[in-house]
């Protein structure tokens, strides 16, 4: 709402205006300056620890129009959270309106995410008559690096990795000219004064550039890619590995050397025309690809074209992005086909950001290195998004999005400063302060020692960057998560309150916070479907129906608990889940009697069944788990998908979704969907999803040699029906009413587009309001937000 000034219209008045949000490093001050010139105001504007502070003098009606314009037409990358204006005393009236140097003070302003190259900068880079022609680090206040180069707040050049590059006179003139779009663009540079790029051979031998290009090292890299070489490229947030995506030899070599067996590679293409040659692209997906965040967007492939088979084995979608820096634009200028562009590391490790370390650790993977001398303050991966249910949804929130704050719902304004440590996989952490949650960029899986070290370093960087001194900590309740162990140590060392949060409660709370549900809102029904999480009863959960708000969580439904044969080994070898499910449902004798002719029987018969049965009977290394993710693994393996092992988390479920026959999903009689029942667990009387009837139908289809895509469609449709039936059962009152009317969907299983859209549509048809994730990942990348708001809400309740 535009502030209203109660000033006499004939008097000259003064106001101080405080603007909070993402307002530094985005051209906000020059925008204020230009607006002030337009309305003939006097005064000044400056950055300080809280954002932007304005002192303005003018007629009341001019000040009012100024305030309106300030909020309605901010710079492209700015995100205004709050504008507060107060009458001020008339001091010495200055002759005009000026921009002054940054002020000190407590740091509360945000850090702007990195932004892809804007149209104006790209036009200069490609213009032979512009002084920044083919300069790979061209930027302005509308685009370029932010988080990746920022070392402290306020966002001034001295606080970035550009501090070692003194500006030349021409750049300095632009930097100090409020009418120029590069006014106070902290990474401003050009050929004369900025970072430089060069090309090296991995073996250290000299390179004859004129044999590769008539232009420069960046163009030479394009020639090398066209020749089938693997090139390491220092990008915005780290070193990347690239090769021609149409050359199978290069792609398979990169996959082998990177130790990345099956996980799909990300792709980059010069323009939309190339992407459209390989994928179907909607207008919404176009907007996402072209946005300042420029994420990897998961797209449906065209059947008539293909890339190298090793790009995305077993997958009918491709993850494409457009160039996000001038370096990438220039490198792909002559490339009329996609390139693989993946993080510069061995699989599951963090990507390298230092030139020398990259050459040491990537020297066996890359044949050439395209490097530069601008430092990277914060390692940041590419973001990943997909349009599902008509909305762009984050699968990995990183470059271009982090660390933009999530504005918390009503009631969190007075919440304490919380540091939430996140989970074990797809880790992010979260800082709460002043009614906002800063969710970190994607860190990765903390099972890896190098990622653990990166996690600790990023924690320190964010706490320093945001001057965040926590008043309490929040962790996952799992006793063995590294993030939880670090949180317990910090709480003990700093004598801080510690809130331990149940895994699936955190999933649902993150969904509530993202959807703006107030702190004191009544409980909703949460459906949390994922692989594994530590349950309230000490067992492993993963398919849960929870009556939950921010402070409380009650389990009202679940999936059938089934042993995980071999513990963690069951996650890596899907057949173990198939065997455990079949033994839990029907036993070996019944399975052999009815399905002994199946290939699945012969496969399982050769496994060490005696040992497996003893493990189940004695509870040896076979914890019980009510996991939806493991059910997907079991079904996929039964159908012959990823039966022996998976090479990345969720591979079996991903490939099962990929084979779904869309016509069978949409047109086949719903009666043919695989059935589930909902009985009650002995002892607890908790309703659970029982898959026995589903297994009988699935195995019967195997006997009938029903096409695999049809079977996959029947499983997805049947499971979706069962989920909605459980919602109906646990919310229905005797008079036909509902205990709750809102259902929150969360957990990594809801990355499955087929299941998500079917469940969402069916629940809405039943009259429920469905809450789901968009700006925060539904997978464990969103856990930290949920932990943080639960801790804050409980602390708020205790305070009251």
DAPE-V844337 format. One line per field, one symbol per residue. ss: DSSP state (@ for helix, = for strand, . for the rest). phi: phi as a letter, one per 40 degrees, with the letter a starting at -180 (. if undefined). burial: + if it has 24 or more other C-alpha atoms within 12 Angstrom, else -. A space follows every 10 residues. Layout:
ss: ???
phi: ???
burial: ???
//
This chain:
ss: .......... .========= ==.....@@@ @@@@@@@@.. .=======.. =========@ @@@@@@@@@@ @@......== ========.. ......===. .......... ....=...@@ @@@@@..... .........= ..==.....= ......@@@= ........@@ @@@@@..... .......... ......==== =.......@@ @.....@@@@ @@@@@@.... ====....== ====...@@@ @@@@@@@@.. .....====. .@@@@@@@== ..@@@@@@@@ .....===== =......... ......==== ==...@@@@@ @.......== ===....... ....@@@@@@ @@.....=== ==........ ...=====.. ======.... .....==... .......=== ......=..= ===..====. ...=....@@ @@@@@@@@@@ @@@@@..... .=====.... .@@@@@@@@@ @@@@..==== =.@@@@@@@@ @@@@...... ...======= ====.....= ========.. ..=======. .==.....@@ @@..@@@@@@ @@@@@.@@@@ @@@@@...@@ @@@@@...@@ @@@@@@@@.. ...====@@@ @@@@@@@@.. .......... @@@@@@@@.. .@@@@@@..@ @@....==== ......==== .@@@@@@@@@ @@@....@@@ @@@@@@@@@@ @@@@@@@@@@ @=.....=.. .=====.@@@ @.@@@@@@@@ @@@@@...== =........@ @@@@@@@@@@ @@@@@@@@@.
phi: .ccbccbccc ccbbbbbbbb hcbbgbgccc ccdcccccbf cbhabacacb ibbbbbbicd cccccccccc ccbcddccbc cabbbbdbcc cdcccabbbb cccchccbcc bcccbcdccc cccccccccc cbdfccbcaa ccahcbdcbc babccbdcbb ccccbcccdc cccccccccc cbdfcccdaa dcbcdbbabb cccgccbcdc cbabbacccc ccdccccgcc bcbcccbicb bbacccbccc ccccccccgb cbcdccbbbd acdccccbbc bccccccccc cdcfccbcbc ccccbabddc cacgbbbbcb bcdbbddcdc ccdbccacbc bbccacdgcc ccbcdccccc cbcccbcbbb babccbcbca cccbbacbgg bcbccabadg bcbdcccccd hcdbcccbbb cgbcbfcbba bbafgbbccc ccchcccccc cdccccccdc cccccbfcbc cabbbccdcb ccdccccccc cccbfbcbbc bcdcccdccc cccccgcccb ccdbcbbbba caaccccgcc baabbbcabc bbabcbaacc cbcccggccc ccbddccdcc cccccbgccc ccccbcccdd cccccccccc ccccdcccgc faccacbccc cddccdcccg cfccabbacg dccccccccd ccccccbcdc cccccbbbcb ccgcfccacc cdcccccccc ccccfcdddc cccccdcccc ccccccdccc bccccgcbcb bbbbbahdcc cccdcdcccc ccccccgccb cacacbcccc cbdcccdccc cccccccccc
burial: --+-+----- -+++++++++ ++++++++++ +++++++-++ ++++++++++ ++++++++++ ++++++++-+ +--+++++++ +++++++--- ------+++- -+----++++ +++++++++- ++-+++---- -+++++++++ ++++++++++ +++++++-++ +++-+-+--- ++-+++-+-+ ++++++++++ +-++++++++ ++-------- -----+++++ ++++++-+++ ++++++++++ ++++++++-+ +++++-++-+ ++++++++++ ++-+++++++ +---++-+++ ++++++++++ +----+++++ ++++++++++ ++++++++++ ++++++++++ ++++++++++ +++++--++- ++++++++++ ++++++++++ +++++++++- -+++++++++ +++++++++- ++--++++++ ++++++++++ ++++++++++ +++++++--- ++-+++-++- +++-++++++ +++++++++- ++++++++-+ +-----++++ ++++++++++ ++++++++++ --++++++++ +++++---++ ++++++++++ ++++++++++ +++++++--+ ++++++++++ +++++--+-- +---+--+-+ +--+------ -++--+---- -+++++++++ ++++++++++ ++++++++++ ++++++++++ +--++----- -+++++++-- -----+++++ ++++++++++ ++-----+++ ++++++++++ ++++++++++ +--------+ ++++++++++ ++++++++++ +++----+-+ ++++++++++ ++++++++++ ++++++----
//
